Amino acid sequence: LELLDSSPYKDIPQREGETNPKKIAAMVEKEGKEIQVDIPEIGTVSFKVDQKILRLSGYSQKGFAQVVREAIEEAIKIRGPNAFEGLDATQPIKIALLDKSTHPSTSWSEYNLIGLNKIIFEKIEDAALRNALLKVSITHELRHLAGEKDEAALTDEDVESLTPKERESLFSILQPYVKEDSLLMKNLPI
């Protein structure tokens, strides 16, 4: 799901002008709010969530933990019980708000870092729809952190987790900002 070159949200991934993912991870590690989520086959996983994500999403730490928990449960139903096998739970998984990036979500396994572009929070006003994309984005990137490289398979699973109405709505909202030939945009229309 690559952003259009003309999108004001597209550039090299950055948070508050910082483009080095190691430094972004350190910022979130220091400033982020901690949540704990149990992942079957792995155990309790600690996350550090960018406070800006909590503020923009309107979730408390507990509420955001519930969103992540639900996303993981839904993903396991689709992907199977070992969906997140390979995830490094020895260090917190950082979730950063990116001011710009090439995709609405991205990840760096070497830093246990997920980046969510602020387009998710600024362009999707409907809370339920934003929540659906948030869940898909988090589980998609968690699967990358767990070692999954097959983007087409992940995208198929992402689409499967959305209702027909969510698919239709996301397509119309994202269309002005996302390349139509991206895997997700090709698969969203019903």
Salt bridges, closest charged atoms under 4 A:
GLU2 OE2 - LYS10 NZ 2.79
GLU2 OE2 - LYS179 NZ 3.40
ASP5 OD1 - LYS10 NZ 2.68
GLU16 OE1 - ARG15 NH1 3.76
GLU16 OE2 - LYS52 NZ 2.49
GLU29 OE1 - LYS94 NZ 3.89
GLU31 OE1 - ARG15 NH2 3.29
ASP50 OD2 - ARG15 NE 2.67
GLU70 OE1 - LYS135 NZ 2.95
GLU74 OE2 - LYS135 NZ 3.26
GLU148 OE1 - ARG143 NH2 3.68
GLU151 OE2 - HIS140 NE2 2.73
GLU151 OE1 - HIS144 NE2 2.86
GLU157 OE1 - ARG79 NE 2.54
GLU157 OE1 - ARG143 NH2 3.31
ASP158 OD1 - ARG79 NH2 2.86
ASP158 OD2 - HIS140 ND1 2.56
